[in-house]
Amino acid sequence: MKLSEFQQYVANFSEEKGFQNTTIEMRTMYLMEELGELAEAIVKRNEDKNTNREIGLEMFDVIWNVCDLANKLEIDLEEAFQEKMKINRDREW
C-alpha cells in the first residue's frame, strides 16, 4: 500500500467512525500518547515474537495518527517525503 493510499484509508475510516471532528490539537495529543506506548513497548521488549507484534501494532497506531494529522492539515505525505528525501540527499551528515 502506498502512503497516499494509507492516507486515504485513514480519511475514510475517520469519517466512517466519526473521528473527522477530532481537532488538530487532540490528534496531536493522541499521537503523543501512541508514541509513549511505542516507547514503553520497546523498553519492555524481549526475544518473544509477541513483543515484536506489540511493537508493530504500536508503530501502526503512530503512523495512523500521523496520517490523520496530515489529513487534517491537508499535507500530502508522499510529497513531503519526496521533498524531505531530496533535502536529506543533498545534506552533508
HELIX and SHEET records of a PDB file:
HELIX    1   1 LEU A    3  LYS A   17  1                                  15    
HELIX    2   2 PHE A   19  ASN A   21  5                                   3    
HELIX    3   3 ILE A   24  VAL A   43  1                                  20    
HELIX    4   4 LYS A   49  LYS A   72  1                                  24    
HELIX    5   5 LEU A   77  ASP A   90  1                                  14    
END                                                                             
